[in-house]
Amino acid sequence: MIGFARAAGVAAISTVVLAGAAQAQTLTMAVGAPVTSIDPHYHNLSPNNAMADHIFDALTAFDPRARLTPGLAESWTPVDDSTWELRLRQGVRFHNGNDFTAEDVAFTLERVPNVPNSPSSFATFTRPIRSVEIVDPHTIRLRTDGPYPLLPTDLASVRILDRETHQNATTEDFNAGRAAIGTGPFRFVAYRPGDRVELERNDAYWGQKPAWQRVSYRIITNNAARTAALLAGDVEFIDQVPTTDIERLRGDQRLSISEVVSLRVIYLALDHMREDGSPFVADNDGRPMTRNPLKDLRVRQALSMAIDRQAIVSRVMQDSAIPAGQFLPPGSYSRIPDYEPPRPDPERARRLLAEAGYPQGFRLTLHGPNDRYTNDARIIQAIGQMWTRIGVRTTVEAQPWTTFIARAGRQEFSAFLVGWGSASGEASSPLRALVASFDRERGWGASNRGRYSNPELDRVLEAALRELDDEKREKLLQEATRIAMDDVAIIPIHNQKNVWAMRRGLEHTARADELTRAQDVRPAAAR
């Protein structure tokens, strides 16, 4: 099918006041991962994207099950094989009162690839657009270089800014609040990095208005402190419920749990960039090596099969995850059927190391964050022990996220743990971002921090991104995924389960993309 149009439709949600509360006007929530910027185009990171959804809107959006829905665009239709026409919603105003028009869309698409110092650019979502034609104030045409069926999907990741307000706005202007102006359901009040974001309801919002007049979006990265804040009543809602606390909180009559299998894969990235040694790889005497063993497929295979994923899921994650051998969980579009995670096989791993020329193994430092993903520091500790058992003597170094991700973005590490959430629910997202050859002009490899490159994968991915037939595109995405996994471009560990906890009397719509948003929390409907 070449063309389609989507009509807007928003399901009404009934909300009532919390029992015993005056008007349920304020929600205090705590999140486990820091918001690093209010600029919606600076860093493609789930905590930032979650916050952006409060203040800004995109042309399209994803529902809780990662299905595409209308946003600031009411409909989108292909005019021909290389042109999409979007009908924009009328009557929408930015928080400062400016009207939303096609000029704002054109300005936004121009800004996205030009944000200075972006550690993970949103340009991958705008690069396919070759030209923009404003037909009238509420109609715009976007031209691509040939067929590009994913454009409406990509646009869900591009929050729209006001041309007049943001013409010369910097990321610092957003963080200071001067430029934190969108069309979203909440208005920006204050941002204290590492502490909280304060918001107030946008009563002029064009869509479903949230239940809360004010929101205090607190950042509590310590698991014990976040749970303690909920139990003490300091906050009403938390995300990233520690796996050790889930059953206890589930049995607490004062609380309720919300959960769903996530589209986030936790994986290990490896240094594919360097030929002559890698900064955190050494021989058994601690001397730098003259060649990078991670460039050898047999070494990468050995590292992957040394990992007991089920043990990590059951012992470290306490069953709040499922083992992963590819990007997406079961049931996802473009997941490869029957492509199971590698079984742990330490003996074969040792043989592969010997075949690669490392019969005695080598030394390696495994890096990761200690405040970003559920049990992240414990996961790398467990993997380090598993690698040491096959002769790769592993030192583990966990760091705060802000320090870690800056170093990872500079390609400083040899092996490191990160995660990727596929908001679109299909493999094109991680393929383009994580394993496509880094290409700033095309917007590919924006989060390919190991600089993996495989021309055959790029070729198949290119074909998939031009294929208009959904069934054929799925097969191409599966083929590209298989190339990446067979070549151990990355080492998938598990798909997280998203778990939230809240005070009794609240309801929450769990999202597969794991975004924690105040508009998804509401007073429980009267029974």
TISE-677860 format. One record per residue (C-alpha): chain; residue number from 1; x, y, z. Coordinates in nm, 2 decimals, decimal comma. Each point is the difference from the previous one (the first is absolute). Example, Ala and Ser with C-alpha at 12.3 -4.5 7.8 and 13.67 -1.06 7.14 Angstrom:
["A"; 1; [1,23; -0,45; 0,78]]
["A"; 2; [0,14; 0,34; -0,07]]
This chain:
["A"; 1; [0,00; 0,00; 0,00]]
["A"; 2; [0,15; 0,33; -0,10]]
["A"; 3; [-0,23; 0,26; 0,16]]
["A"; 4; [-0,20; 0,05; 0,31]]
["A"; 5; [-0,14; 0,28; 0,21]]
["A"; 6; [-0,06; 0,00; 0,37]]
["A"; 7; [-0,28; 0,19; 0,16]]
["A"; 8; [0,03; 0,14; 0,35]]
["A"; 9; [-0,17; -0,17; 0,28]]
["A"; 10; [0,06; 0,03; 0,37]]
["A"; 11; [-0,17; -0,24; 0,24]]
["A"; 12; [-0,16; 0,19; 0,28]]
["A"; 13; [0,13; -0,09; 0,35]]
["A"; 14; [-0,22; 0,07; 0,29]]
["A"; 15; [0,18; 0,14; 0,31]]
["A"; 16; [-0,13; 0,07; 0,34]]
["A"; 17; [0,15; 0,14; 0,31]]
["A"; 18; [0,21; -0,21; 0,24]]
["A"; 19; [-0,20; -0,11; 0,30]]
["A"; 20; [0,06; 0,25; 0,28]]
["A"; 21; [0,20; 0,24; -0,22]]
["A"; 22; [-0,13; 0,35; -0,08]]
["A"; 23; [0,03; -0,01; -0,38]]
["A"; 24; [0,30; -0,23; -0,06]]
["A"; 25; [0,18; 0,30; -0,14]]
["A"; 26; [0,36; -0,10; 0,05]]
["A"; 27; [0,19; -0,31; -0,09]]
["A"; 28; [0,35; -0,07; 0,14]]
["A"; 29; [0,18; -0,27; -0,18]]
["A"; 30; [0,36; -0,14; 0,01]]
["A"; 31; [0,19; -0,14; -0,29]]
["A"; 32; [0,32; -0,20; 0,02]]
["A"; 33; [0,19; 0,14; -0,30]]
["A"; 34; [0,11; 0,37; -0,03]]
["A"; 35; [-0,14; 0,24; -0,25]]
["A"; 36; [0,31; 0,15; -0,16]]
["A"; 37; [-0,16; 0,27; -0,21]]
["A"; 38; [-0,33; 0,18; -0,06]]
["A"; 39; [0,10; 0,06; -0,37]]
["A"; 40; [-0,21; -0,26; -0,18]]
["A"; 41; [0,26; -0,03; -0,28]]
["A"; 42; [0,32; -0,03; 0,20]]
["A"; 43; [0,03; -0,36; 0,12]]
["A"; 44; [-0,21; -0,29; -0,12]]
["A"; 45; [-0,03; -0,16; 0,34]]
["A"; 46; [-0,32; -0,15; 0,15]]
["A"; 47; [-0,01; 0,22; 0,32]]
["A"; 48; [0,04; 0,31; -0,21]]
["A"; 49; [-0,26; -0,12; -0,25]]
["A"; 50; [-0,24; -0,07; 0,29]]
["A"; 51; [0,04; 0,35; 0,13]]
["A"; 52; [-0,03; 0,15; -0,35]]
["A"; 53; [-0,34; -0,17; -0,04]]
["A"; 54; [-0,13; 0,21; 0,29]]
["A"; 55; [0,10; 0,34; -0,16]]
["A"; 56; [0,01; -0,07; -0,37]]
["A"; 57; [-0,20; -0,19; -0,27]]
["A"; 58; [0,11; -0,17; -0,32]]
["A"; 59; [-0,19; -0,03; -0,33]]
["A"; 60; [-0,07; -0,37; 0,08]]
["A"; 61; [0,00; -0,20; 0,32]]
["A"; 62; [0,01; -0,35; 0,14]]
["A"; 63; [-0,27; -0,15; 0,22]]
["A"; 64; [0,09; -0,21; 0,30]]
["A"; 65; [0,04; -0,31; -0,23]]
["A"; 66; [0,24; 0,19; -0,24]]
["A"; 67; [-0,27; 0,04; -0,27]]
["A"; 68; [0,01; 0,32; -0,21]]
["A"; 69; [-0,27; 0,26; 0,07]]
["A"; 70; [-0,06; 0,36; -0,10]]
["A"; 71; [0,17; 0,29; 0,19]]
["A"; 72; [0,04; 0,35; -0,14]]
["A"; 73; [-0,07; -0,15; -0,34]]
["A"; 74; [-0,36; -0,12; -0,04]]
["A"; 75; [0,08; -0,22; -0,30]]
["A"; 76; [0,28; -0,09; -0,24]]
["A"; 77; [-0,02; -0,13; -0,35]]
["A"; 78; [0,26; -0,09; -0,27]]
["A"; 79; [-0,06; 0,22; -0,30]]
["A"; 80; [0,25; -0,20; -0,20]]
["A"; 81; [0,29; -0,24; 0,06]]
["A"; 82; [0,22; 0,28; 0,14]]
["A"; 83; [-0,25; 0,25; 0,15]]
["A"; 84; [-0,20; 0,00; 0,32]]
["A"; 85; [-0,28; 0,25; 0,06]]
["A"; 86; [-0,09; 0,08; 0,36]]
["A"; 87; [-0,31; 0,18; 0,11]]
["A"; 88; [0,08; 0,20; 0,32]]
["A"; 89; [-0,23; 0,04; 0,29]]
["A"; 90; [-0,16; 0,35; 0,01]]
["A"; 91; [-0,06; 0,21; 0,31]]
["A"; 92; [0,31; -0,12; 0,18]]
["A"; 93; [0,20; 0,26; 0,19]]
["A"; 94; [0,34; 0,00; 0,16]]
["A"; 95; [0,03; 0,07; 0,37]]
["A"; 96; [0,08; 0,37; -0,08]]
["A"; 97; [-0,31; 0,04; -0,21]]
["A"; 98; [0,16; -0,03; -0,35]]
["A"; 99; [-0,20; -0,20; -0,26]]
["A"; 100; [0,13; -0,33; -0,11]]
["A"; 101; [0,05; -0,01; -0,38]]
["A"; 102; [0,19; -0,17; -0,28]]
["A"; 103; [0,28; 0,26; 0,04]]
["A"; 104; [0,08; -0,15; 0,34]]
["A"; 105; [0,03; -0,35; -0,15]]
["A"; 106; [0,24; 0,12; -0,26]]
["A"; 107; [0,21; 0,18; 0,25]]
["A"; 108; [0,01; -0,30; 0,24]]
["A"; 109; [0,11; -0,24; -0,28]]
["A"; 110; [0,28; 0,24; -0,08]]
["A"; 111; [0,12; 0,03; 0,36]]
["A"; 112; [0,01; -0,36; 0,10]]
["A"; 113; [0,33; -0,11; -0,18]]
["A"; 114; [0,17; 0,33; 0,10]]
["A"; 115; [-0,02; -0,02; 0,38]]
["A"; 116; [0,36; 0,05; 0,12]]
["A"; 117; [0,18; -0,27; 0,21]]
["A"; 118; [-0,30; -0,24; -0,01]]
["A"; 119; [0,12; -0,33; 0,16]]
["A"; 120; [-0,27; -0,20; -0,18]]
["A"; 121; [-0,15; 0,20; -0,28]]
["A"; 122; [-0,36; -0,01; -0,12]]
["A"; 123; [0,12; 0,06; -0,35]]
["A"; 124; [-0,06; -0,37; -0,09]]
["A"; 125; [-0,37; 0,09; -0,01]]
["A"; 126; [0,03; 0,31; -0,23]]
["A"; 127; [0,28; -0,09; -0,24]]
["A"; 128; [-0,23; -0,18; -0,25]]
["A"; 129; [-0,18; 0,33; -0,06]]
["A"; 130; [0,15; 0,17; -0,31]]
["A"; 131; [-0,23; 0,30; -0,02]]
["A"; 132; [-0,30; 0,16; 0,17]]
["A"; 133; [-0,29; 0,17; -0,18]]
["A"; 134; [-0,25; 0,21; 0,20]]
["A"; 135; [-0,32; -0,03; -0,19]]
["A"; 136; [-0,20; 0,22; 0,24]]
["A"; 137; [0,02; 0,08; 0,37]]
["A"; 138; [-0,14; -0,35; 0,09]]
["A"; 139; [0,13; -0,21; -0,28]]
["A"; 140; [0,35; -0,11; -0,06]]
["A"; 141; [0,17; -0,23; -0,25]]
["A"; 142; [0,32; -0,19; 0,08]]
["A"; 143; [0,21; -0,14; -0,28]]
["A"; 144; [0,24; -0,29; 0,03]]
["A"; 145; [0,26; -0,15; -0,23]]
["A"; 146; [-0,23; -0,28; -0,12]]
["A"; 147; [-0,25; -0,21; 0,19]]
["A"; 148; [0,03; 0,04; 0,38]]
["A"; 149; [-0,29; -0,18; 0,19]]
["A"; 150; [0,14; 0,08; 0,34]]
["A"; 151; [-0,03; 0,37; -0,01]]
["A"; 152; [-0,32; 0,03; 0,20]]
["A"; 153; [0,16; -0,23; 0,26]]
["A"; 154; [0,32; 0,20; 0,01]]
["A"; 155; [-0,20; 0,32; 0,06]]
["A"; 156; [-0,13; -0,12; 0,33]]
["A"; 157; [0,35; 0,05; 0,14]]
["A"; 158; [0,03; 0,37; -0,12]]
["A"; 159; [-0,16; 0,24; 0,24]]
["A"; 160; [-0,12; 0,32; -0,17]]
["A"; 161; [0,13; 0,34; 0,10]]
["A"; 162; [-0,12; 0,36; -0,07]]
["A"; 163; [0,20; 0,17; -0,28]]
["A"; 164; [-0,04; 0,34; 0,15]]
["A"; 165; [0,09; -0,10; 0,36]]
["A"; 166; [0,28; -0,25; -0,08]]
["A"; 167; [0,17; 0,15; -0,30]]
["A"; 168; [0,33; 0,06; 0,20]]
["A"; 169; [-0,07; -0,20; 0,31]]
["A"; 170; [0,28; -0,21; 0,14]]
["A"; 171; [-0,02; -0,31; 0,21]]
["A"; 172; [0,10; 0,21; 0,30]]
["A"; 173; [-0,30; 0,22; -0,07]]
["A"; 174; [-0,23; -0,30; 0,03]]
["A"; 175; [0,17; -0,12; 0,32]]
["A"; 176; [-0,04; 0,35; 0,15]]
["A"; 177; [-0,37; 0,00; -0,09]]
["A"; 178; [0,02; 0,29; -0,24]]
["A"; 179; [-0,07; -0,22; -0,30]]
["A"; 180; [-0,19; -0,28; 0,17]]
["A"; 181; [-0,32; 0,09; -0,19]]
["A"; 182; [-0,20; -0,26; -0,20]]
["A"; 183; [-0,35; -0,10; -0,07]]
["A"; 184; [-0,01; -0,29; 0,25]]
["A"; 185; [-0,24; -0,08; 0,28]]
["A"; 186; [0,23; 0,16; 0,27]]
["A"; 187; [0,18; 0,33; 0,02]]
["A"; 188; [0,36; 0,02; 0,13]]
["A"; 189; [0,04; 0,16; 0,34]]
["A"; 190; [0,36; -0,09; 0,12]]
["A"; 191; [0,28; -0,24; -0,06]]
["A"; 192; [0,27; -0,09; 0,26]]
["A"; 193; [0,24; -0,25; -0,17]]
["A"; 194; [0,04; -0,32; 0,19]]
["A"; 195; [-0,29; 0,10; 0,24]]
["A"; 196; [-0,34; 0,07; -0,17]]
["A"; 197; [-0,21; 0,16; -0,27]]
["A"; 198; [-0,31; 0,20; 0,11]]
["A"; 199; [-0,29; 0,03; -0,24]]
["A"; 200; [-0,35; 0,14; -0,01]]
["A"; 201; [-0,30; -0,10; -0,21]]
["A"; 202; [-0,06; 0,17; -0,34]]
["A"; 203; [-0,37; 0,07; 0,03]]
["A"; 204; [0,00; 0,11; -0,36]]
["A"; 205; [0,13; -0,34; -0,12]]
["A"; 206; [-0,16; -0,12; -0,32]]
["A"; 207; [-0,03; -0,36; 0,10]]
["A"; 208; [-0,10; -0,20; 0,31]]
["A"; 209; [0,08; 0,22; 0,30]]
["A"; 210; [0,20; -0,17; 0,28]]
["A"; 211; [-0,15; -0,06; 0,34]]
["A"; 212; [0,26; 0,21; 0,18]]
["A"; 213; [0,03; 0,37; 0,04]]
["A"; 214; [0,36; -0,03; 0,12]]
["A"; 215; [0,27; -0,27; -0,03]]
["A"; 216; [0,32; -0,03; 0,19]]
["A"; 217; [0,21; -0,24; -0,21]]
["A"; 218; [0,28; -0,10; 0,25]]
["A"; 219; [0,32; -0,18; -0,10]]
["A"; 220; [0,10; -0,26; 0,26]]
["A"; 221; [0,26; -0,23; -0,15]]
["A"; 222; [0,06; -0,20; 0,32]]
["A"; 223; [-0,23; -0,30; 0,00]]
["A"; 224; [-0,05; -0,03; 0,37]]
["A"; 225; [-0,06; 0,37; 0,03]]
["A"; 226; [-0,26; 0,00; -0,27]]
["A"; 227; [-0,19; -0,29; 0,16]]
["A"; 228; [0,03; 0,16; 0,34]]
["A"; 229; [-0,15; 0,33; -0,13]]
["A"; 230; [-0,30; -0,19; -0,13]]
["A"; 231; [-0,05; -0,19; 0,32]]
["A"; 232; [0,04; 0,31; 0,21]]
["A"; 233; [-0,26; 0,19; -0,21]]
["A"; 234; [0,26; 0,26; -0,12]]
["A"; 235; [-0,09; -0,10; -0,36]]
["A"; 236; [-0,31; -0,17; -0,14]]
["A"; 237; [0,15; -0,17; -0,30]]
["A"; 238; [0,34; -0,16; -0,10]]
["A"; 239; [0,15; -0,17; -0,30]]
["A"; 240; [0,28; -0,25; -0,02]]
["A"; 241; [-0,13; -0,19; 0,30]]
["A"; 242; [0,30; -0,19; 0,14]]
["A"; 243; [-0,03; -0,37; -0,08]]
["A"; 244; [0,06; -0,08; 0,37]]
["A"; 245; [-0,30; 0,20; 0,10]]
["A"; 246; [-0,26; -0,10; -0,26]]
["A"; 247; [-0,17; -0,28; 0,20]]
["A"; 248; [0,01; 0,19; 0,33]]
["A"; 249; [-0,16; 0,30; -0,17]]
["A"; 250; [-0,25; -0,22; -0,18]]
["A"; 251; [-0,12; -0,14; 0,34]]
["A"; 252; [-0,03; 0,35; 0,16]]
["A"; 253; [-0,37; 0,09; 0,02]]
["A"; 254; [0,09; 0,37; -0,02]]
["A"; 255; [0,16; -0,04; -0,34]]
["A"; 256; [-0,06; -0,14; -0,35]]
["A"; 257; [0,23; -0,11; -0,28]]
["A"; 258; [-0,01; 0,07; -0,38]]
["A"; 259; [0,22; -0,21; -0,23]]
["A"; 260; [0,05; -0,10; -0,37]]
["A"; 261; [0,28; -0,18; -0,20]]
["A"; 262; [0,23; 0,27; -0,13]]
["A"; 263; [0,13; 0,08; -0,35]]
["A"; 264; [0,33; 0,08; 0,16]]
["A"; 265; [0,29; -0,23; -0,06]]
["A"; 266; [0,30; 0,00; 0,24]]
["A"; 267; [0,31; -0,08; -0,19]]
["A"; 268; [0,38; 0,02; -0,01]]
["A"; 269; [0,17; 0,22; -0,25]]
["A"; 270; [0,36; -0,09; -0,11]]
["A"; 271; [0,29; 0,19; -0,15]]
["A"; 272; [-0,02; -0,07; -0,38]]
["A"; 273; [0,18; 0,32; -0,09]]
["A"; 274; [0,37; -0,07; 0,09]]
["A"; 275; [0,22; -0,25; -0,17]]
["A"; 276; [0,32; 0,04; 0,20]]
["A"; 277; [-0,10; -0,06; 0,35]]
["A"; 278; [-0,29; 0,13; 0,21]]
["A"; 279; [0,03; 0,24; 0,30]]
["A"; 280; [-0,13; -0,25; 0,26]]
["A"; 281; [0,14; -0,32; -0,13]]
["A"; 282; [0,33; -0,14; 0,11]]
["A"; 283; [0,20; -0,32; 0,01]]
["A"; 284; [0,02; -0,21; 0,31]]
["A"; 285; [0,29; 0,20; 0,12]]
["A"; 286; [-0,19; 0,32; -0,03]]
["A"; 287; [0,18; 0,13; -0,31]]
["A"; 288; [-0,19; 0,16; -0,29]]
["A"; 289; [-0,07; -0,23; -0,29]]
["A"; 290; [0,12; 0,07; -0,35]]
["A"; 291; [-0,33; -0,11; -0,15]]
["A"; 292; [-0,36; 0,03; 0,11]]
["A"; 293; [-0,14; -0,35; 0,08]]
["A"; 294; [-0,36; 0,14; -0,01]]
["A"; 295; [0,04; 0,03; -0,38]]
["A"; 296; [0,01; -0,38; -0,02]]
["A"; 297; [-0,35; -0,15; -0,05]]
["A"; 298; [0,11; -0,31; 0,20]]
["A"; 299; [0,09; 0,21; 0,30]]
["A"; 300; [-0,34; 0,18; -0,01]]
["A"; 301; [-0,17; -0,33; -0,03]]
["A"; 302; [0,19; -0,13; 0,30]]
["A"; 303; [-0,10; 0,30; 0,21]]
["A"; 304; [-0,36; -0,04; -0,10]]
["A"; 305; [-0,03; -0,37; 0,07]]
["A"; 306; [0,19; 0,04; 0,33]]
["A"; 307; [-0,30; 0,19; 0,13]]
["A"; 308; [-0,28; -0,19; 0,18]]
["A"; 309; [-0,29; 0,23; -0,08]]
["A"; 310; [-0,26; -0,21; 0,18]]
["A"; 311; [0,21; 0,02; 0,32]]
["A"; 312; [0,01; 0,38; -0,03]]
["A"; 313; [-0,37; 0,02; -0,06]]
["A"; 314; [-0,09; -0,23; 0,29]]
["A"; 315; [0,27; 0,10; 0,26]]
["A"; 316; [0,09; 0,36; -0,08]]
["A"; 317; [-0,33; 0,12; -0,16]]
["A"; 318; [-0,21; -0,23; 0,21]]
["A"; 319; [-0,21; -0,09; -0,30]]
["A"; 320; [-0,07; 0,37; -0,09]]
["A"; 321; [0,14; -0,06; -0,34]]
["A"; 322; [0,02; -0,27; -0,28]]
["A"; 323; [0,32; -0,13; -0,16]]
["A"; 324; [0,08; 0,17; -0,34]]
["A"; 325; [0,19; -0,11; -0,30]]
["A"; 326; [-0,12; 0,28; -0,23]]
["A"; 327; [-0,14; 0,35; 0,03]]
["A"; 328; [-0,37; -0,06; 0,06]]
["A"; 329; [-0,21; -0,21; 0,23]]
["A"; 330; [-0,24; -0,27; -0,12]]
["A"; 331; [-0,31; 0,12; -0,19]]
["A"; 332; [0,17; 0,30; -0,15]]
["A"; 333; [-0,01; 0,09; -0,37]]
["A"; 334; [0,33; -0,09; -0,17]]
["A"; 335; [0,12; -0,23; 0,28]]
["A"; 336; [0,17; -0,31; -0,14]]
["A"; 337; [-0,21; -0,31; 0,09]]
["A"; 338; [0,18; -0,28; 0,18]]
["A"; 339; [0,33; 0,20; 0,02]]
["A"; 340; [0,07; -0,08; 0,36]]
["A"; 341; [0,27; 0,15; 0,24]]
["A"; 342; [0,33; -0,19; 0,00]]
["A"; 343; [0,01; -0,28; 0,25]]
["A"; 344; [0,28; 0,04; 0,26]]
["A"; 345; [0,30; -0,22; -0,11]]
["A"; 346; [0,32; 0,09; 0,18]]
["A"; 347; [0,19; -0,30; -0,14]]
["A"; 348; [-0,07; 0,10; -0,36]]
["A"; 349; [0,07; 0,36; 0,09]]
["A"; 350; [0,35; -0,10; 0,11]]
["A"; 351; [0,06; -0,19; -0,32]]
["A"; 352; [-0,10; 0,30; -0,21]]
["A"; 353; [0,24; 0,22; 0,19]]
["A"; 354; [0,28; -0,26; -0,06]]
["A"; 355; [-0,09; -0,01; -0,37]]
["A"; 356; [0,02; 0,38; -0,01]]
["A"; 357; [0,35; -0,01; 0,14]]
["A"; 358; [-0,08; 0,06; 0,37]]
["A"; 359; [0,03; -0,34; 0,17]]
["A"; 360; [0,08; 0,17; 0,33]]
["A"; 361; [-0,25; 0,27; -0,05]]
["A"; 362; [0,07; 0,37; 0,07]]
["A"; 363; [-0,10; 0,28; 0,24]]
["A"; 364; [-0,30; 0,23; -0,06]]
["A"; 365; [-0,18; 0,28; 0,18]]
["A"; 366; [-0,38; -0,01; -0,03]]
["A"; 367; [-0,16; 0,34; 0,05]]
["A"; 368; [-0,36; 0,10; 0,07]]
["A"; 369; [-0,23; 0,24; 0,19]]
["A"; 370; [-0,10; -0,05; 0,36]]
["A"; 371; [-0,32; 0,22; -0,01]]
["A"; 372; [-0,17; -0,04; -0,33]]
["A"; 373; [-0,14; -0,35; -0,06]]
["A"; 374; [-0,15; -0,24; 0,24]]
["A"; 375; [0,28; -0,18; 0,19]]
["A"; 376; [0,25; 0,14; -0,26]]
["A"; 377; [0,31; -0,02; 0,24]]
["A"; 378; [-0,10; -0,35; 0,11]]
["A"; 379; [-0,04; -0,12; -0,36]]
["A"; 380; [0,35; 0,10; -0,10]]
["A"; 381; [0,14; -0,16; 0,32]]
["A"; 382; [-0,17; -0,33; -0,09]]
["A"; 383; [0,12; 0,02; -0,36]]
["A"; 384; [0,35; 0,08; 0,11]]
["A"; 385; [0,01; -0,32; 0,21]]
["A"; 386; [-0,13; -0,21; -0,29]]
["A"; 387; [0,27; 0,14; -0,23]]
["A"; 388; [0,27; -0,06; 0,25]]
["A"; 389; [-0,10; -0,37; 0,02]]
["A"; 390; [0,08; -0,04; -0,37]]
["A"; 391; [0,34; 0,17; 0,04]]
["A"; 392; [-0,09; 0,36; -0,08]]
["A"; 393; [0,10; 0,15; 0,33]]
["A"; 394; [-0,25; 0,28; 0,04]]
["A"; 395; [0,01; 0,31; 0,21]]
["A"; 396; [-0,33; 0,17; 0,05]]
["A"; 397; [-0,04; 0,38; 0,02]]
["A"; 398; [-0,34; 0,16; 0,06]]
["A"; 399; [-0,05; 0,37; -0,02]]
["A"; 400; [-0,27; 0,26; 0,03]]
["A"; 401; [-0,20; 0,02; -0,32]]
["A"; 402; [0,10; 0,36; -0,09]]
["A"; 403; [0,37; -0,09; 0,02]]
["A"; 404; [-0,03; -0,34; -0,16]]
["A"; 405; [-0,21; 0,11; -0,30]]
["A"; 406; [0,23; 0,29; -0,08]]
["A"; 407; [0,30; -0,23; -0,01]]
["A"; 408; [-0,19; -0,26; -0,20]]
["A"; 409; [-0,09; 0,27; -0,25]]
["A"; 410; [0,37; 0,07; -0,05]]
["A"; 411; [0,07; -0,37; -0,07]]
["A"; 412; [0,22; -0,03; 0,31]]
["A"; 413; [-0,10; -0,35; 0,10]]
["A"; 414; [0,07; -0,35; -0,12]]
["A"; 415; [-0,31; -0,17; 0,13]]
["A"; 416; [-0,29; 0,16; 0,17]]
["A"; 417; [-0,37; -0,05; 0,10]]
["A"; 418; [-0,27; 0,22; -0,15]]
["A"; 419; [-0,37; -0,03; -0,09]]
["A"; 420; [-0,23; 0,09; -0,29]]
["A"; 421; [-0,37; 0,05; 0,01]]
["A"; 422; [-0,17; -0,04; -0,34]]
["A"; 423; [-0,28; 0,25; 0,02]]
["A"; 424; [-0,13; -0,10; -0,34]]
["A"; 425; [-0,03; -0,37; 0,09]]
["A"; 426; [0,20; -0,12; -0,30]]
["A"; 427; [0,36; -0,08; -0,08]]
["A"; 428; [0,07; 0,30; -0,22]]
["A"; 429; [0,05; 0,21; 0,31]]
["A"; 430; [0,29; -0,20; 0,16]]
["A"; 431; [0,14; -0,10; -0,34]]
["A"; 432; [0,04; 0,36; -0,11]]
["A"; 433; [0,12; 0,13; 0,34]]
["A"; 434; [0,21; -0,27; 0,14]]
["A"; 435; [0,16; -0,21; -0,28]]
["A"; 436; [-0,02; 0,20; -0,33]]
["A"; 437; [0,33; 0,14; -0,11]]
["A"; 438; [0,05; 0,34; 0,16]]
["A"; 439; [-0,10; 0,27; -0,25]]
["A"; 440; [-0,07; 0,35; 0,13]]
["A"; 441; [-0,15; 0,11; -0,33]]
["A"; 442; [-0,25; -0,28; -0,01]]
["A"; 443; [-0,07; 0,00; 0,37]]
["A"; 444; [0,10; -0,36; 0,03]]
["A"; 445; [0,19; -0,15; 0,29]]
["A"; 446; [-0,08; 0,29; 0,23]]
["A"; 447; [0,03; -0,24; 0,30]]
["A"; 448; [0,25; -0,24; -0,16]]
["A"; 449; [0,26; 0,08; 0,26]]
["A"; 450; [0,21; -0,31; -0,08]]
["A"; 451; [0,01; 0,12; -0,37]]
["A"; 452; [-0,10; -0,34; -0,14]]
["A"; 453; [-0,01; 0,00; -0,38]]
["A"; 454; [-0,13; -0,26; -0,24]]
["A"; 455; [-0,07; 0,10; -0,36]]
["A"; 456; [-0,23; -0,30; -0,06]]
["A"; 457; [-0,21; 0,10; 0,30]]
["A"; 458; [-0,02; 0,36; -0,13]]
["A"; 459; [-0,11; -0,12; -0,34]]
["A"; 460; [-0,28; -0,22; 0,14]]
["A"; 461; [-0,11; 0,27; 0,24]]
["A"; 462; [-0,01; 0,26; -0,29]]
["A"; 463; [-0,22; -0,23; -0,19]]
["A"; 464; [-0,23; -0,05; 0,30]]
["A"; 465; [-0,04; 0,37; 0,05]]
["A"; 466; [-0,12; 0,04; -0,36]]
["A"; 467; [-0,24; -0,29; -0,01]]
["A"; 468; [-0,36; 0,11; 0,01]]
["A"; 469; [-0,15; -0,35; 0,04]]
["A"; 470; [-0,02; -0,08; 0,37]]
["A"; 471; [0,06; -0,38; -0,04]]
["A"; 472; [0,30; 0,05; -0,22]]
["A"; 473; [0,15; 0,27; 0,22]]
["A"; 474; [-0,04; -0,23; 0,30]]
["A"; 475; [0,20; -0,27; -0,17]]
["A"; 476; [0,28; 0,25; -0,09]]
["A"; 477; [0,01; 0,13; 0,36]]
["A"; 478; [0,03; -0,36; 0,12]]
["A"; 479; [0,28; -0,07; -0,24]]
["A"; 480; [0,19; 0,31; 0,11]]
["A"; 481; [-0,06; -0,10; 0,37]]
["A"; 482; [0,14; -0,35; -0,08]]
["A"; 483; [0,31; 0,15; -0,16]]
["A"; 484; [0,06; 0,21; 0,31]]
["A"; 485; [-0,06; -0,28; 0,25]]
["A"; 486; [0,20; -0,26; -0,19]]
["A"; 487; [0,29; 0,24; -0,01]]
["A"; 488; [-0,04; 0,08; 0,37]]
["A"; 489; [-0,02; 0,37; -0,08]]
["A"; 490; [-0,13; 0,04; 0,35]]
["A"; 491; [-0,07; -0,25; 0,28]]
["A"; 492; [-0,37; 0,01; 0,10]]
["A"; 493; [-0,05; -0,10; 0,36]]
["A"; 494; [-0,37; 0,04; 0,08]]
["A"; 495; [-0,32; 0,19; -0,06]]
["A"; 496; [-0,11; 0,19; 0,31]]
["A"; 497; [-0,34; -0,01; 0,15]]
["A"; 498; [-0,13; 0,34; 0,09]]
["A"; 499; [-0,14; 0,02; 0,35]]
["A"; 500; [-0,15; 0,30; 0,17]]
["A"; 501; [-0,14; 0,03; 0,35]]
["A"; 502; [-0,25; 0,25; 0,14]]
["A"; 503; [-0,22; 0,09; 0,30]]
["A"; 504; [-0,34; -0,17; 0,01]]
["A"; 505; [-0,25; 0,22; -0,17]]
["A"; 506; [0,20; 0,07; -0,31]]
["A"; 507; [-0,01; -0,17; -0,34]]
["A"; 508; [0,27; -0,01; -0,26]]
["A"; 509; [0,01; -0,10; -0,36]]
["A"; 510; [0,32; -0,21; -0,05]]
["A"; 511; [0,20; 0,08; -0,31]]
["A"; 512; [0,21; -0,26; -0,19]]
["A"; 513; [0,24; 0,28; -0,09]]
["A"; 514; [0,06; 0,05; 0,38]]
["A"; 515; [-0,06; 0,38; 0,00]]
["A"; 516; [-0,11; 0,13; 0,34]]
["A"; 517; [-0,24; 0,28; -0,06]]
["A"; 518; [-0,24; 0,18; 0,24]]
["A"; 519; [-0,28; 0,00; -0,26]]
["A"; 520; [-0,01; -0,38; 0,03]]
["A"; 521; [-0,08; 0,02; 0,37]]
["A"; 522; [-0,35; 0,09; 0,12]]
["A"; 523; [-0,22; -0,04; 0,31]]
["A"; 524; [-0,16; -0,34; 0,00]]
["A"; 525; [-0,35; 0,00; -0,16]]
["A"; 526; [-0,28; -0,05; 0,24]]
["A"; 527; [-0,10; -0,36; 0,04]]
